[in-house]
């Protein structure tokens, strides 16, 4: 999977899961401040990403994820695609 | 609420778990009868649940083992559908005074009663979150509230379960999921059978109802908490003890 495709799918999944318009889900967007996501929203979003991409994201790796860009990079890393 | 509601009851081959599975079957749910060692008891409960017109399967699950829990959930999801109601009922009890209580037995008590319930809840929650609906009922004990000599491990495990219930209720209460605890008083089951006659007599004396509870009386409360009408009951600790802790 190409990086651009990963980014598109991550953003689409997050937009659906967090019920926010897709144009707000940019790599710079911060989950808490910009997308109004609380910690459980973030956990649910991660569950959705795990399902979408067939990857497993443990808690300690999830903790550092504050922005959409970081989520994209984490998924890419899990899929073995260089960011 | 989804049309075909599926419940998984751990430790449902006998006692309160079996009565709970049957109460849920009567309420129209499909039930997975979790069991660890008593396959015959589980099949007997399955037969009774089917006689109530419910879909029912016996499901081996050792709540001490994450892989066993995961297998059981996968099988239930495949055979009945996603688990919307989880009743953490599997329990272990061995009485003994603290001074001579073995570390192994302490660990075994916490492992089944507290850790096991957490592992099952953790496995159940993602699908409930996704569905925006779920019910978790933890079968604690009046021993969580009122100490008993000889039950340091058991009451600690059950008090822990009550604490876990309240925290989970806050975590997922905004998603249509409720997490509640039921605290039975003395109910005559295989688990309480080893209690001495003297202890049983003392319990009856302490209980305003003047008798032991029945598994069906506990199951009725669990079934209510598992149902659609209990959506506003969350994080509650409901004693069903004939007044023992009043």
Interface residues (C-beta under 8 A of the other chain):
Chain A: X40 X44 X47
Chain B: X126 X129 X130 X171 X172 X174 X175
